[in-house]
Amino acid sequence: MKVRNAILASGIALAMFGTCGSLASAAEAKCKRPTEFKLAFNQTEAHPQYKAGVEFGKRLLEVTGGCYSIKVYPNETLGTQTAVINNVSDGSVALAWIGGPPLEAMNPDAIVFNLPYMFASYDAQAAIFADESVVGEYKNATVASKRVKVLAGVFAGIRNVYGKKAVRNIADLKGQKIRVQQSDSQVKMIQLMGAVATPMGQGDVYSAMQTGTLDGAENNETVYDALKHDEVGKFYSYTKHLMIPDYLIMSADVLEKMPEADRKALLDLVPEVTKIANEGFKAFVEDSIAKAKAKGATFVTDVDVAAFRNAVAPLVKESINNPVRQKLYDAIQAANAKYPN
């Protein structure tokens, strides 16, 4: 009976610790209670990236045999994107969804992905971020500089101009006060498009448009609807000037401390999470358009996109100014030729 009990106990122990990967030791015993990773997010629970993060946590818990889970903290609960990046860097927050411009602080070459008219289509952008031969070196640069691992680049919509009047050409935009992100390149972009660039926090845009401090703004359809900008700017004009990705980032220190098998299991989930986020965002856009139209918004499609693209070409040219950026730019052009629309 003693021998049988010993064998049974050994089997239970092997099952418990085996689920945490071949490198997990009995001393760790972490599978009795999952290690919970915090994932910071600056938008609401309705956003597809929030939902993708929740699904990421469920799948991670399953593939690591109950060893690791993820809890998503939306609505800037863990701080602004700048603060969160610092927390991911020092390991106090494990994961975060962040926008494209903040990544430039960790790796200035990220500007390539944030330039106007860089991607010809959703498929071209997705192909670039799925190709490690293109983005692998670029991702590793953030580990070297800030101990931050870029896990994925995901679709975050196409940014267009909206406001109190329809914009079909550069003449229509001339002199309009348009809100832009607080970024030198974004300011220059809007100026080249003919407008007066007005850097401003996103939370102030509604009242500024309402009072006339702003004539309009630029963003994707989901923000246009979610922040009720469709109430104060009834015309959404498809200038299609930006397709800036968002990123899923992780603390390199936290990732490297995971047992090898669990770390691999997490990384193997990233393509699935990316697909969930991308497909969810496309559906989110369609839903936002329908809601804005129901409130009386007009979506203007007959825009002279070529004229706007030509106007901002000098910004693109001056920004592709080193071999790393040139390599990324060339790869993007090849993807654009393969996936033109």
HURA-V208048 format. One record per run of one state. SS is the DSSP state (a for helix, b for strand, c for the rest). FROM is the first residue (numbers start at 1). LEN is the number of residues. If there is no record, write none. Layout:
ss/from/len
SS/FROM/LEN
SS/FROM/LEN
//
This chain:
ss/from/len
c/1/1
a/2/17
c/19/11
a/30/3
c/33/2
b/35/6
c/41/7
a/48/16
c/64/4
b/68/6
c/74/7
a/81/10
c/91/4
b/95/4
c/99/1
a/100/4
c/104/4
a/108/7
c/115/7
a/122/9
c/131/1
a/132/15
c/147/1
b/148/7
c/155/4
b/159/5
c/164/6
a/170/4
c/174/3
b/177/4
c/181/3
a/184/9
c/193/3
b/196/4
c/200/2
a/202/10
c/212/4
b/216/4
c/220/1
a/221/6
c/227/2
a/229/3
c/232/3
b/235/8
c/243/3
b/246/6
a/252/6
c/258/2
a/260/35
c/295/3
b/298/3
c/301/4
a/305/15
c/320/3
a/323/16
c/339/3
//
